[in-house]
Amino acid sequence: MTAEIVLMWLAVTSYAAGAVLYAVGFVFRKERITAAAMWVSLLGLLPHVAGIAVRWVRLGHGPYLGFYEVVSSYALMTVIVFGLVALRFKSLRSVGVVLMPLAFLALGGAMLAPKSDLGITGTLSSWWLAIHVAFAKLSYGSFIAALGLGAVFLLRSSAKSERWNERLARLPEQDKVDDLTFKFVAVGFIFLGIMIAAGAIWANEAWGRYWSWDPIETWSLISWLVYAIVLHLRLTMGWRGRRFAWAAIGAFPVMAFAAVGVVIVYNSIHGAYLIGY
């Protein structure tokens, strides 16, 4: 077993432990366990980043070729965004009860996929591809954070018993959670737009056309339009609170399908680069 694989399984173990501790701390109202869950989860970033770095040095490119690399990088961005939110807003540490199981399942699933070594080619060697990939990670990380915050908002607003309200008492006021959900949707929408534009420029360099309605291009545009509708509902129609939380959560499966599912379902020019079989 290579050092890279050992490091990645250490990250999987850390994320799994963090998810379990979050569940225990939340159910039994143990603040110390919740705090420990956060640090155990963030500790997993060390082997995760190291594993990606080892592969990067060996292959000469970042984590954007093949299902294993792509999904692993999404899991990494999920934990990074969660860490930034948790460290900035201590009262939002409990968001990890939603986000850490997602990170664990994503990285665990990636570890079960083929790990083919795909070398960088002239077609892929472009700064526009690097920009495209970077903003893809930023947009998906933002939408995942919005998903977690929306779920927390709904969980708190649906709590009927005094016991559940006590568990959620340490969270910020609902208006604050609602505002952060909106901000993550908005910034993710901007990042996704930049990703699509950079991808079009790279496609012209690589294949001689800016847009060809390839399935990934089409579903990326659909995702962008879906989140445009979510923002329209907020800014024009005045959706707040539960309605906006449901809108942010409902848009996420479209984005997830565009990021991972399209290349599995459709024949795409991107498929060889993303699936890596």
Number of C-alpha atoms within 10 A of each C-alpha: 5 7 12 17 18 14 20 25 19 19 27 26 18 25 30 24 19 29 26 17 24 30 21 16 21 19 11 12 16 14 16 11 18 25 18 15 29 27 14 20 27 19 16 24 23 14 20 25 15 16 21 21 17 15 18 14 10 11 14 13 18 18 20 20 24 24 27 24 26 23 25 25 23 23 28 24 22 25 27 15 17 27 19 10 18 18 13 11 12 13 16 18 22 26 23 30 24 19 22 29 19 20 27 26 15 20 28 22 15 21 19 9 16 14 17 14 14 17 11 14 9 7 12 18 13 14 11 19 22 19 16 22 20 16 22 23 23 21 26 24 24 25 28 31 28 26 27 23 28 28 22 25 26 17 15 17 14 12 14 10 8 9 11 16 15 11 19 19 12 14 19 15 11 16 12 12 20 21 14 17 27 23 17 21 26 20 15 26 24 17 22 27 20 18 24 19 17 21 23 20 17 24 19 12 16 16 12 10 12 16 15 11 11 14 19 22 20 15 18 22 18 15 24 22 15 20 26 16 15 24 22 13 16 17 12 9 10 12 16 17 19 18 15 22 25 17 21 27 20 16 20 19 14 18 24 15 17 20 21 17 14 20 21 13 11 12 13 17 14 16 20 15 18 22 20 17 14
